[in-house]
Amino acid sequence: MRILLVEDDDALGTAMRDGLVLAGHTTDWVGTANYALHALQTEHFDLLVLDLGLPDRDGTEVIRSVRHLGKRLPILILTARDTLASRVEGLDLGADDYVVKPVAMAELCARIRALMRRNLGDGNPLWRLGNLELDTVGKIVRIGNETIDLSAREWSLLEYLASSAGRIVSKEQLIQVIGGWDQELSANAIEAYVHRVRNKLNDSGVNIRTVRGLGYILSENNP
């Protein structure tokens, strides 16, 4: 999953970005509303973590602009404002949840997981297809009773394909999801990651199929 973090405080932004990366999320960080809107219009993100107190414009204007653009990604508000009115305004404009700063990383990550499950229309942290099971909280992959060892990038790739099960995902999407700004990946690198994950899905009843010229699709094997 790829997150855009919008926070103007350098120390807090660094700590939150590092914490989210450590939790397994590809995370890009900007410090202004203008940078955030530019990034959201030009690249793919799965979730927006947004501070309301930004230097160039209020975070509520970012929410309004994001929804006006038709972007449906979940928005989690970060706010130091303890007034009910400001939180209600953000939610009414289209944000999905909020946390009041300072916030513990464990709580922030739990809120993010809950939003992503809600966005998929399923509150269950376990995803199953065939004999494959993904625990999105523990980031554990099982085939039957066997736990499968995946690297952080392999997990991100499989999680994204699982969230899009039955739909084609392009190489460009996967590059953005598991790479981010600081870790540029090539199409060849994506092919290598897909190959590794595909080999680890033996006996799962699930396969990553290549759709020539379009990308990849995760689906159950034909009987």
C-alpha positions as CSV (number, residue, x, y, z in Angstrom):
1,M,0.0,0.0,0.0
2,R,1.2,3.5,-0.9
3,I,0.5,6.4,1.5
4,L,0.9,10.1,0.9
5,L,1.8,11.8,4.2
6,V,1.2,15.6,4.4
7,E,2.8,17.1,7.4
8,D,4.7,20.4,7.6
9,D,6.7,19.7,10.8
10,D,10.0,18.2,9.8
11,A,10.7,16.2,13.0
12,L,7.1,14.8,13.1
13,G,7.0,14.2,9.4
14,T,10.3,12.3,9.5
15,A,9.2,10.2,12.5
16,M,5.8,9.4,11.0
17,R,7.2,8.5,7.5
18,D,9.9,6.2,9.1
19,G,7.3,4.6,11.3
20,L,4.9,3.9,8.4
21,V,7.8,2.5,6.3
22,L,8.8,0.3,9.2
23,A,5.2,-0.9,9.3
24,G,5.5,-2.0,5.7
25,H,3.8,0.9,3.9
26,T,5.4,2.7,0.9
27,T,5.2,6.3,2.2
28,D,5.9,9.6,0.4
29,W,6.0,12.8,2.5
30,V,5.3,16.4,1.5
31,G,5.0,19.5,3.7
32,T,2.5,21.7,1.8
33,A,-1.0,21.5,0.4
34,N,0.2,22.5,-3.1
35,Y,2.8,19.7,-3.2
36,A,0.1,17.3,-1.9
37,L,-2.4,18.2,-4.6
38,H,0.2,18.0,-7.4
39,A,1.3,14.5,-6.2
40,L,-2.3,13.3,-6.0
41,Q,-3.1,14.5,-9.5
42,T,0.0,12.9,-11.1
43,E,0.5,9.6,-9.2
44,H,-1.4,6.8,-7.5
45,F,-1.8,6.6,-3.7
46,D,-4.0,4.3,-1.7
47,L,-4.4,6.5,1.3
48,L,-3.9,10.2,2.3
49,V,-2.7,11.1,5.8
50,L,-3.3,14.8,6.1
51,D,-2.4,17.4,8.6
52,L,-4.9,20.2,8.8
53,G,-2.5,23.0,9.8
54,L,-0.5,23.5,6.7
55,P,1.6,26.6,5.9
56,D,0.1,27.5,2.4
57,R,-3.5,26.6,2.9
58,D,-5.8,24.8,5.3
59,G,-6.0,21.1,5.1
60,T,-9.7,21.2,4.7
61,E,-9.2,22.9,1.4
62,V,-7.1,19.9,0.3
63,I,-9.9,17.5,1.3
64,R,-12.4,19.6,-0.7
65,S,-10.1,19.7,-3.8
66,V,-9.4,15.9,-3.6
67,R,-13.1,15.0,-3.5
68,H,-13.8,17.6,-6.2
69,L,-11.3,15.8,-8.4
70,G,-13.2,12.6,-7.9
71,K,-10.4,10.9,-5.9
72,R,-12.0,8.2,-3.7
73,L,-8.9,7.3,-1.7
74,P,-9.4,7.2,2.1
75,I,-8.4,10.3,4.0
76,L,-7.1,10.3,7.6
77,I,-6.9,13.7,9.2
78,L,-4.1,14.6,11.5
79,T,-5.0,17.5,13.7
80,A,-3.8,19.4,16.8
81,R,-7.1,21.2,16.9
82,D,-9.1,19.8,19.8
83,T,-12.4,21.6,18.8
84,L,-15.2,19.4,17.7
85,A,-16.2,21.9,14.9
86,S,-12.9,21.5,13.0
87,R,-13.0,17.7,13.1
88,V,-16.7,17.7,12.0
89,E,-15.9,20.0,9.1
90,G,-13.1,17.7,7.8
91,L,-15.4,14.7,8.0
92,D,-18.2,16.5,6.3
93,L,-15.9,17.5,3.5
94,G,-15.1,13.9,2.8
95,A,-12.4,12.7,5.2
96,D,-12.9,9.2,6.6
97,D,-11.4,9.4,10.0
98,Y,-9.2,11.6,12.2
99,V,-6.6,11.4,15.0
100,V,-5.5,14.1,17.4
101,K,-1.8,14.8,17.6
102,P,0.3,13.7,19.2
103,V,-0.6,10.2,18.1
104,A,1.1,6.9,18.9
105,M,2.4,5.0,15.8
106,A,0.5,1.9,16.9
107,E,-2.8,3.7,16.9
108,L,-2.0,5.5,13.6
109,C,-1.2,2.2,11.9
110,A,-4.4,0.5,13.3
111,R,-6.5,3.4,12.0
112,I,-4.9,3.0,8.6
113,R,-5.6,-0.7,8.5
114,A,-9.2,-0.1,9.5
115,L,-9.6,2.5,6.7
116,M,-8.2,0.2,4.1
117,R,-10.4,-2.7,5.1
118,R,-13.4,-0.4,5.1
119,N,-12.4,0.9,1.6
120,L,-12.4,-2.7,0.4
121,G,-15.9,-3.2,1.8
122,D,-14.8,-5.8,4.3
123,G,-14.0,-5.2,8.0
124,N,-12.3,-8.6,8.2
125,P,-8.5,-8.4,8.6
126,L,-8.2,-11.8,6.9
127,W,-8.4,-12.1,3.1
128,R,-8.9,-15.5,1.6
129,L,-8.9,-16.9,-1.9
130,G,-8.4,-20.6,-2.7
131,N,-6.0,-21.9,0.0
132,L,-4.3,-18.6,0.3
133,E,-4.9,-16.4,3.4
134,L,-3.5,-12.9,4.0
135,D,-3.5,-11.5,7.6
136,T,-3.5,-7.8,6.9
137,V,-2.8,-6.9,10.6
138,G,0.1,-9.3,11.2
139,K,1.2,-9.2,7.5
140,I,1.3,-13.0,7.5
141,V,0.7,-15.1,4.4
142,R,-0.5,-18.7,4.8
143,I,-1.2,-21.5,2.4
144,G,-3.2,-24.0,4.3
145,N,-1.4,-24.3,7.7
146,E,2.0,-23.3,6.2
147,T,3.3,-19.7,6.7
148,I,4.9,-18.3,3.6
149,D,8.0,-16.0,4.0
150,L,7.8,-12.8,2.0
151,S,10.0,-9.8,1.9
152,A,8.4,-6.3,2.5
153,R,8.1,-5.6,-1.2
154,E,6.8,-9.1,-2.0
155,W,4.1,-8.6,0.7
156,S,3.2,-5.1,-0.7
157,L,2.9,-6.6,-4.2
158,L,0.7,-9.5,-3.1
159,E,-1.4,-7.3,-0.9
160,Y,-2.1,-4.9,-3.7
161,L,-2.9,-7.7,-6.2
162,A,-5.2,-9.3,-3.6
163,S,-7.0,-6.0,-3.0
164,S,-7.6,-5.9,-6.8
165,A,-8.3,-9.6,-7.2
166,G,-10.1,-10.3,-10.5
167,R,-8.9,-7.0,-12.0
168,I,-5.8,-6.3,-14.1
169,V,-3.1,-4.3,-12.3
170,S,-0.5,-2.7,-14.6
171,K,3.3,-2.7,-14.0
172,E,3.1,1.1,-13.6
173,Q,0.7,0.7,-10.7
174,L,2.9,-1.8,-9.0
175,I,6.0,0.4,-9.5
176,Q,4.2,3.2,-7.7
177,V,2.7,1.0,-5.0
178,I,5.9,-0.8,-3.9
179,G,8.5,1.8,-4.9
180,G,7.7,5.4,-4.0
181,W,9.8,8.4,-4.7
182,D,12.9,7.3,-2.9
183,Q,13.1,3.8,-4.4
184,E,12.7,3.9,-8.2
185,L,11.9,0.5,-9.7
186,S,12.1,-0.7,-13.3
187,A,9.6,-2.8,-15.2
188,N,12.1,-5.6,-15.1
189,A,12.3,-5.4,-11.3
190,I,8.5,-5.8,-11.1
191,E,8.7,-8.8,-13.3
192,A,11.3,-10.3,-10.9
193,Y,9.1,-9.7,-7.9
194,V,6.1,-11.2,-9.6
195,H,8.1,-14.2,-10.5
196,R,9.2,-14.7,-6.9
197,V,5.8,-14.3,-5.4
198,R,4.2,-16.5,-8.1
199,N,6.7,-19.3,-7.2
200,K,5.7,-19.0,-3.5
201,L,2.0,-19.5,-4.3
202,N,2.4,-23.1,-5.4
203,D,-0.4,-25.3,-4.0
204,S,-2.4,-22.2,-3.0
205,G,-5.0,-22.6,-5.7
206,V,-4.2,-19.1,-6.7
207,N,-2.1,-17.7,-9.5
208,I,-0.7,-14.4,-10.7
209,R,-1.5,-14.4,-14.4
210,T,0.3,-12.2,-16.9
211,V,-2.0,-10.4,-19.3
212,R,0.2,-9.5,-22.2
213,G,0.6,-5.8,-22.7
214,L,-1.7,-4.9,-19.8
215,G,-0.2,-6.3,-16.5
216,Y,-1.1,-8.9,-14.0
217,I,-4.3,-10.4,-12.4
218,L,-4.6,-12.5,-9.2
219,S,-7.2,-15.2,-9.5
220,E,-8.1,-18.7,-8.6
221,N,-6.8,-21.5,-10.7
222,N,-9.2,-23.0,-13.2
223,P,-10.6,-26.3,-12.0
